[in-house]
């Protein structure tokens, strides 16, 4: 699925996997298994508490 998501002609046309983590510097893992991130700089985004609060309230749209 990850390979297909990187090819525009194939479905799915994108792939988001939300992984809750205590430490944003640690490797993402689900059920004790590491989630492969091909390019950590481009393929990983840490959503902090402030962003999540803004997302919930809808104020993040006004800031962008």
C-alpha positions in Angstrom: 0.0 0.0 0.0 2.9 2.4 0.8 4.5 1.8 -2.6 1.2 2.4 -4.4 0.5 5.6 -2.4 3.7 7.0 -3.8 2.7 6.5 -7.4 0.1 9.1 -8.7 -1.4 6.7 -11.2 -2.2 4.0 -8.6 -4.8 3.9 -5.8 -4.6 4.9 -3.1 -3.6 8.4 -4.1 -2.2 9.2 -0.7 -1.8 7.5 2.6 -2.0 8.9 6.2 -1.3 6.8 9.2 -1.9 8.5 12.5 0.3 6.9 15.2 -0.2 8.2 18.8 3.2 8.6 20.5 4.6 9.8 23.8 8.0 10.8 22.4 8.0 12.6 19.0 11.7 11.7 18.6 11.1 8.0 18.9 10.4 5.7 15.9 6.6 5.3 15.3 5.2 2.0 16.3 1.9 0.2 16.5 1.4 -2.9 18.7 5.1 -3.0 19.3 6.0 -3.1 15.6 8.0 -0.2 14.0 6.1 1.7 11.3 8.5 2.2 8.3 9.0 5.8 7.4 10.8 6.1 4.1 11.8 9.8 4.4 11.4 11.0 8.0 11.9 14.7 6.9 9.1 14.6 4.3 7.0 11.7 5.5 6.6 12.3 9.2 4.7 15.2 10.8 4.4 15.6 14.6 1.0 17.0 15.6 1.5 18.7 18.9 -1.2 19.5 21.5 -1.6 23.1 20.4 -2.2 22.1 16.8 -4.7 19.5 17.9 -6.6 22.1 20.0 -6.6 24.5 17.1 -7.8 21.8 14.8 -10.7 20.9 17.1 -11.7 24.5 17.5 -11.3 25.3 13.8 -8.9 28.2 14.4 -6.1 26.5 12.5 -7.8 27.4 9.2 -7.6 31.1 10.0 -3.9 30.9 10.7 -2.9 29.3 7.4 
